[in-house]
């Protein structure tokens, strides 16, 4: 995955190194063909995290409500995507945005998975 820093401030120290957003899918080993190109990962207000980018290799796949799993300062957090942006409507190579709440308190991001 390629991540580009657009000056976003997520409030999670080390997030650029920790962002290893991977498509977590019950399909199994064939998931290797799906990938996500991250454009932004930032806080939007006090308790919302916003992720934007593009999915590739998802044509013909069933896309469910995304979950963002984070380990921040040793604590694991699972956030479901808010329904505002219709995050299940991903199109191959097109802009995609999802918001997740409630966001954990800022800290040292050790692992982030989409």
C-alpha positions as CSV (number, residue, x, y, z in Angstrom):
1,X,0.0,0.0,0.0
2,X,1.1,3.5,-0.7
3,X,0.4,6.2,1.9
4,X,0.7,9.9,1.1
5,X,0.8,12.5,3.9
6,X,-1.4,15.4,3.0
7,X,-0.6,17.3,6.2
8,X,-3.4,15.5,8.1
9,X,-3.2,15.5,11.9
10,X,-4.8,12.4,13.3
11,X,-3.5,13.0,16.8
12,X,-1.9,9.5,16.9
13,X,1.9,9.7,17.1
14,X,3.6,7.3,14.8
15,X,0.5,6.7,12.8
16,X,2.4,6.9,9.5
17,X,4.6,4.1,10.5
18,X,1.7,2.1,12.0
19,X,-0.8,2.6,9.2
20,X,-0.8,-0.8,7.6
21,X,-4.4,-0.6,6.4
22,X,-5.3,-4.1,5.2
23,X,-8.6,-5.3,3.8
24,X,-9.9,-7.6,6.5
25,X,-12.3,-10.0,4.8
26,X,-13.8,-13.4,5.6
27,X,-13.0,-14.5,2.0
28,X,-9.6,-15.7,3.1
29,X,-6.3,-16.0,1.1
30,X,-7.6,-14.4,-2.1
31,X,-7.8,-11.0,-0.2
32,X,-4.2,-10.5,-1.3
33,X,-5.5,-9.1,-4.6
34,X,-7.4,-6.3,-2.8
35,X,-5.5,-3.2,-1.7
36,X,-6.2,0.3,-0.3
37,X,-4.3,3.5,-1.2
38,X,-4.5,5.9,1.7
39,X,-4.9,9.6,1.0
40,X,-5.9,10.9,4.4
41,X,-6.1,9.7,8.0
42,X,-7.2,12.5,10.3
43,X,-9.4,13.5,13.2
44,X,-12.6,15.3,12.3
45,X,-13.8,16.9,15.4
46,X,-13.2,15.5,18.9
47,X,-14.4,11.9,18.4
48,X,-14.4,11.1,14.7
49,X,-11.6,9.6,12.6
50,X,-11.9,10.1,8.8
51,X,-10.2,7.8,6.3
52,X,-10.0,8.6,2.6
53,X,-8.4,6.9,-0.3
54,X,-9.1,4.4,-3.1
55,X,-9.7,0.6,-3.1
56,X,-8.2,-1.6,-5.9
57,X,-9.0,-5.2,-6.8
58,X,-12.5,-5.2,-5.2
59,X,-14.5,-5.6,-8.4
60,X,-17.1,-8.4,-7.9
61,X,-16.5,-8.6,-4.1
62,X,-19.2,-8.1,-1.5
63,X,-18.3,-5.0,0.4
64,X,-19.6,-4.8,4.0
65,X,-19.6,-2.0,6.6
66,X,-15.9,-1.3,7.2
67,X,-14.3,-1.7,10.6
68,X,-11.2,0.2,11.8
69,X,-9.2,-1.7,14.4
70,X,-6.5,0.3,16.2
71,X,-4.0,-0.5,19.0
72,X,-3.3,2.9,20.7
73,X,-1.0,3.0,23.8
74,X,-1.5,-0.8,24.2
75,X,-5.3,-0.7,24.1
76,X,-7.3,-2.3,21.2
77,X,-10.2,-0.3,19.7
78,X,-12.7,-1.5,17.1
79,X,-14.7,1.2,15.3
80,X,-17.5,0.6,12.8
81,X,-17.8,3.1,9.9
82,X,-20.6,5.7,10.3
83,X,-23.3,5.4,7.7
84,X,-23.1,9.0,6.6
85,X,-20.7,8.4,3.7
86,X,-22.3,5.1,2.6
87,X,-18.9,3.4,3.1
88,X,-20.0,0.0,1.6
89,X,-20.4,1.6,-1.9
90,X,-16.7,1.3,-2.8
91,X,-15.9,1.4,-6.5
92,X,-12.5,0.1,-7.9
93,X,-10.1,3.0,-8.1
94,X,-12.6,5.7,-7.2
95,X,-12.4,8.1,-4.2
96,X,-13.7,6.5,-1.0
97,X,-14.4,8.2,2.4
98,X,-15.4,6.7,5.7
99,X,-15.8,8.2,9.2
100,X,-15.3,6.1,12.4
101,X,-16.4,7.0,15.9
102,X,-15.9,7.3,18.7
103,X,-12.2,7.8,18.1
104,X,-9.9,6.7,20.9
105,X,-7.9,9.4,22.7
106,X,-4.8,10.5,20.9
107,X,-1.6,8.5,21.7
108,X,1.0,6.2,20.2
109,X,-0.6,4.2,17.4
110,X,1.0,0.8,17.3
111,X,-1.3,-0.9,14.8
112,X,-4.1,0.3,12.5
113,X,-6.1,-2.1,10.3
114,X,-9.1,-1.3,7.9
